[in-house]
């Protein structure tokens, strides 16, 4: 019987593709980013004395998160917002999301969103927005009202993603 002359170290086959590692890293980093966003939003919600189901965030497909107060003034945006729009967090906070709108943003859609916000119910709509570099994009916005213990809307959480 012939013995194999290669040692254990020599028999190892190197990983020829980084897809496995890349996919694993992406899944873990996405989960960590979502958890970090949950933690930051929790801080705001605690100040508002509201109840919120955090699993809502973990089970949504989105590129950006925007938290506004009841008057739609932006309180917080995540890193994805900056990546999607080009606007830094510091620029967006204190503004209304309408700063992203422009010439091709439908007035009918804007009015519909305003009307839906008054219902206190979650909704989804697609609106034409503009990036910092003035390029337009279609943004699917899913808005979840955040209510206090008296069932009054205190904030809105928007899950945003670019759509074709």
Residue pairs with C-beta under 8 A, 6 or more apart in sequence:
4 11
15 21
33 78
33 79
33 80
34 57
34 58
37 57
37 65
37 78
38 54
38 57
38 58
40 76
40 78
41 52
41 54
41 57
41 65
41 67
41 76
41 157
42 52
42 54
44 67
44 75
44 76
44 155
45 52
45 146
45 155
48 146
48 148
48 154
48 155
49 148
49 149
49 154
50 146
50 147
50 148
50 149
50 154
50 155
51 147
51 148
51 149
52 146
52 157
56 144
56 157
57 65
57 157
57 159
60 142
60 159
61 161
62 80
62 142
62 159
62 160
62 161
63 80
63 83
63 84
63 160
63 161
63 162
64 77
64 78
64 80
64 81
64 83
64 84
64 85
64 159
64 160
64 161
65 76
65 77
65 78
65 80
65 81
65 157
65 158
65 159
65 160
66 74
66 76
66 77
66 81
66 92
66 97
66 157
66 158
66 160
67 74
67 75
67 76
67 77
67 155
67 156
67 157
67 158
68 74
68 75
68 96
68 97
68 155
68 156
68 158
69 75
69 154
69 155
70 153
70 154
70 155
70 156
72 96
72 97
72 98
72 117
72 156
73 94
73 95
73 96
74 92
74 93
74 94
74 95
74 96
74 97
75 93
75 155
76 89
76 93
77 89
77 92
77 93
79 89
80 160
81 87
81 89
81 92
81 160
82 88
82 89
84 131
84 137
84 139
84 160
84 162
85 92
85 100
85 129
85 131
85 132
86 131
86 132
86 133
87 100
87 131
87 132
92 99
97 158
98 110
100 129
100 130
100 139
101 110
101 127
101 128
101 129
101 130
102 128
102 129
102 130
102 134
102 136
104 128
104 136
105 127
105 128
105 129
105 130
106 127
106 128
109 125
109 126
109 127
109 128
110 127
112 125
113 125
113 127
113 141
113 143
116 123
116 125
116 143
117 143
117 145
117 156
120 145
120 147
120 151
120 153
121 145
122 142
122 143
122 144
122 145
123 142
123 143
124 140
124 141
124 142
124 143
125 140
125 141
125 143
126 138
126 139
126 140
126 141
126 163
127 138
127 139
127 141
128 136
128 137
128 138
128 139
129 136
129 137
129 138
129 139
130 136
130 137
131 137
137 162
138 162
138 163
138 164
139 160
139 161
139 162
139 163
140 160
140 161
140 162
140 163
141 158
141 159
141 160
142 158
142 159
142 160
143 156
143 157
143 158
143 159
144 156
144 157
144 158
144 159
145 153
145 155
145 156
146 153
146 154
146 155
146 156
146 157
147 153
147 154
148 154
